[in-house]
Amino acid sequence: MKESTTSEVVVSQAKPLVARIPAGADQLARRVRYAITRATSARIHNLSVKVTGTHIVLDGFCSTFHCYQLAQHAAMRLADDLLVDNHIDVL
């Protein structure tokens, strides 16, 4: 006689990979906005800074590429391990 062995398979539900908004995201967004305003002498119009779980997102518009770069670098200095996603338009 052959003994039958059964194995039990347990399927665990995987948690969704959702990026969490870090604690202090609002404060970081304010600090980045302030740094950009200072670095560009307030030449970014309609500046919006949003902090997600993995990115700092910049929105607005300016008249020169140099101003765009100043905003990018001001945000990068404060970003730590977050990526800077620059959506500032140069018009």
N, C-alpha and C positions, 0 to 999 in steps of 0.2 A: 504494500500500500504506500501510496505517495501522499505525503502531507502537503496540503496546499498552504502557501503563505500569502497573506494579503498585506499589501502595504497601503497605508493611508496617505493620501496626498492632501496637504493643506495649502490652499491658495490664499495668500495674504493680499489684501487690497493695498496696492501701492498708493502712497500719498502723492497728490499732484505736485509737480514741480512749479510752485508759484513763488515768484520773487517777492520777498517781503520788503516793505518800505521800512528802511532803517529808522530806529528811534532818533528823534532829532532831525528828521528830514526837513521839516519846515524851517528850523533854525539854520540848517545848512543852505537851504534855498535862499534865505534872506542874506546870509553871509556872501554867497556867490553873487547874488544880485548887487549887493553893495560893492564888492570887489570889481565887478564889471563896470559899474557906474563910475567908480573912481578911475579905473584904468583907461576908460574911453572918454573921460570928461563928459559923461552923459550923452554920448553921440549915438547910442543904440535906442531907436524909437520902439515903443510898445514892447519893451523887454519883458519876457516871461521866463522864469526859471522853475523847472519842475524836477523833483528828485524822485526817481523810481527805485526799485530794489537794486538795480544794476547800473543805472545811468543818471547823469545830470543832463536834462534836455533844455537847450536854449532856443528861444524863439524871439523874433523881432526883425527889425531891418535897420540898415545903416547905409551910408553913401560910399564908403571905401572898403577895400579889402583889408587894408591895414587895421581899421577899426574892428573888423570881423576877427582878425588874428589876435588883437589885444583882448577881445572878449574870450576867445578860446583859451588863451594862456592864463588869463585871470581865473577862469573856471578850473583849468587843469591843476593849478597850484593848490586848490582846496579839495580836489576830487578824491584824494587818497587812492582807494582801489576801485572807485567807480569810473565808468567810461563817460566821456563828455560827447554828447550828441548835439552838434551845433547846427541848428536850423535857421540861423540868422541869414536873412536875404541881403545881398548887396545890390542896391538899386542905382 
